Amino acid sequence: MTTPSATSGNTQQCPVTGAVPLSGPGFHIDPNQLYREMRREHGPVVAVELPGGFPAWLVIGYRELHQVTSDPELFPRDVGRWNQWPNVPEDWPLLPMVGRPMPSIYFTAGAEHLRHVAMVEPALELVDPFELRRTCEDLADQLIDVFCGRGVGDLVADFAEPLPVLALARIVGFPEEDGPQLAWLLKALADGGADAQMAYGRLFEHMQHLVAVKKERPGTDLVSRMLAHPMPFTDEEYAMDLMAITAAGHLTTADWLASSVRLMLTDDRFAAALGGGRHSVGQAMNEVLWEETPTQILAGRWAARDTRLGDKIIGAGDMLLLGLAAANADPHVRQHLGASAEPAHTGNSAHFAFSYGEYRCPFPAQQIAEIIARTGIEVLLDRLPDIDLAVPVESLIRRPSVFMRGMVSLPVRFTPVRAVGGNQ
């Protein structure tokens, strides 16, 4: 067998000879080492096997990934083309991450995709960045007030995870008290475990309810602006698009924030920022997008016809997984991969953290994520200037997800301070 599908258009599942299992601790312990081994043994396009025995191609070359993301006709994000659908069980845990044919901005292609973009992007563009920053400052202060008097905290559970979902509550229009449950559902969905299908269903129900509420009582939020768009959409389409916006915006932003703080706490180059220097915050955030982008692997694209990519023959209907983190580390664009080398990408934003091309993360959504993460970091450093990691950096545990790159926890210590709200 020479490709993940034994023959062009094959719909019968078969053993993936020589494929790399897309699972295991390597993806969250030392993924860069794993990608180096893949590149050395398989080249820029790697035959992989998803849990359950499903074949796919993982694109880890920067040039090859640019080719795939730049050609939406040859490599559309049209999950309905997948040649393995006859073999996929309804309870497959990765189904929420891979997707299924549905009327969503994330799982449509061509003119249908552009129809959703024309409704979603203008609604996102109307989010006021100055108002969002003020909102995030207030939310960050409220979250820090809860633990600042203790002198210790977990910046993932206490801060990085709740901040984006609370900010999204203000933007999207759902009640803040729903935030913790939504955050848990989104994390369960992204981890692709036994709870993923349940989380997907409950998240969809929540968004359906939100659409119904905003139809009766519209406001100035994102949902109301989407509903006011002149083009007709079904309630299912609104709910699906809201799921995509919320899922893409929450956990990735939380991981971006937490990983940036971890870098600043463990790398002497960012010591000045801990004393109030703001410029280094942006540098740390950009470095995280290069070195440990929150979305490590993105599913996906599906070949519209038989083609060649790199040195591999791709069959029609084959799944291509976008190796965003691996492409960022491709030695063709990175000449400093040695362990002791200094990063050479300060100010360079040519990474794949937000994907690329027609299906990239919308620019307004990128701006929203950056405002939430950066504001959170700046408020945190202002409030707790002597914050430090409370455990050895080697003991930090990454989320057990092939697709997402984030920490399970980030224990810190600091000099206790009073709450700005006067509650402590």
CORKA-V836650 format. One record per residue. PSI is psi in whole degrees, -180 to 180 (NA if undefined). NEAR is the number of other C-alpha atoms within 8 Angstrom. Layout:
# CORKA-V836650
PSI;NEAR  PSI;NEAR
This chain:
# CORKA-V836650
131;7  -13;5  165;11  -35;13  127;15  -34;9  162;7  128;9  13;10  137;9  12;10  127;7  139;9  162;6  141;5  89;12  125;5  6;5  150;10  124;8  130;9  66;9  176;9  164;6  -21;7  -31;9  -24;11  -5;12  -56;8  73;8  -33;9  -38;8  -40;7  -42;10  -36;10  -42;8  -43;8  -46;10  -40;11  -39;7  -27;6  -12;8  -165;11  -11;11  121;15  129;14  123;13  165;14  120;13  153;11  134;8  -5;5  19;9  132;10  151;14  170;13  128;13  118;12  111;14  -5;18  137;13  -48;12  -41;6  -39;13  -37;14  -39;9  -45;8  -46;10  -15;13  -6;9  79;10  -15;13  -43;7  -35;9  70;12  158;13  64;13  90;12  -22;14  -16;6  -10;10  129;11  5;12  3;11  -36;7  -17;7  -4;8  118;7  153;5  -25;5  18;6  121;8  -28;11  -1;9  -41;11  -31;13  -40;9  -39;9  173;8  162;9  118;9  155;6  75;9  153;12  -27;11  -26;9  31;14  164;14  164;11  -139;9  -35;6  -41;8  -45;13  -31;9  -44;8  -41;11  -42;9  -21;8  -41;11  -47;10  -45;10  -34;8  -39;11  -37;10  -24;8  -1;6  121;9  115;7  -32;8  -41;6  -38;7  -40;13  -44;11  -41;8  -45;9  -35;13  -45;11  -45;8  -42;11  -43;13  -43;10  -42;9  -42;11  -35;13  -31;14  -36;8  -3;11  -25;14  -10;11  -26;7  -3;11  159;11  168;11  108;11  -13;12  -60;13  -37;9  -19;12  -60;12  -37;14  -44;14  -30;13  -51;15  -40;15  -32;13  -39;11  -40;13  -32;12  -43;12  -40;11  -52;9  -43;9  12;11  156;8  141;8  -32;8  -16;5  -10;8  -52;12  -42;9  -42;7  -40;10  -42;13  -43;8  -42;12  -37;13  -41;9  -39;12  -46;15  -33;12  -18;12  30;13  -158;9  -23;6  -1;10  -45;15  -43;12  -44;7  -41;12  -47;11  -43;8  -35;9  -41;12  -43;11  -40;8  -45;8  -35;12  -44;12  -41;8  -42;10  -44;12  -41;8  -44;9  -24;11  -36;9  -37;6  77;6  155;8  -146;6  15;6  176;10  -44;12  -46;11  -38;12  -38;10  -43;11  -26;8  -4;6  140;8  -24;4  144;5  135;5  151;6  163;6  -37;8  -41;8  -43;10  -47;13  -41;12  -43;13  -37;13  -37;10  -44;11  -44;11  -47;8  -43;9  -42;9  -28;8  -22;12  -70;14  -36;13  -41;11  -41;14  -44;15  -37;14  -46;15  -52;14  -42;14  -34;12  -42;12  -44;9  -44;10  -43;11  -28;14  -17;12  -4;8  122;8  -22;7  -21;6  16;13  -34;10  -33;9  -30;13  -17;12  11;9  -1;9  121;9  -28;8  -37;7  -22;10  -48;14  -38;9  -44;10  -43;12  -40;12  -39;12  -38;11  -40;13  -30;12  -48;13  -33;9  60;10  137;13  -39;13  104;12  -45;14  135;12  128;10  128;9  -162;11  160;13  128;16  130;17  -24;11  171;8  137;10  177;9  138;8  120;9  -125;8  18;8  149;8  120;10  128;11  152;15  131;13  -1;13  145;17  135;12  125;13  134;13  110;13  75;14  -47;16  -42;16  -41;13  -38;13  -27;13  9;12  125;11  -16;8  -26;6  -7;8  114;9  20;6  44;9  -4;8  150;5  -30;4  2;4  148;7  140;5  142;7  27;5  23;7  123;8  -5;6  121;7  27;6  28;4  172;9  20;11  -32;11  20;8  -158;10  160;11  -158;9  -31;7  17;9  166;8  127;9  142;7  -41;6  -35;9  -37;10  -43;10  -42;8  -46;10  -42;10  -41;9  -45;11  -50;15  -47;13  -43;12  -42;11  -45;14  -45;11  -42;10  -42;11  -47;11  -32;13  -41;8  -37;7  72;11  -21;10  25;8  143;12  156;8  135;13  -5;7  161;8  141;7  -29;7  -19;4  -7;6  135;11  132;8  155;10  136;11  61;7  133;11  -33;11  -36;10  149;13  103;15  167;11  146;13  -38;9  162;10  82;12  133;11  162;13  159;11  168;10  125;8  142;9  164;8  151;9  138;12  -23;7  -3;7  17;6  -8;6  NA;7
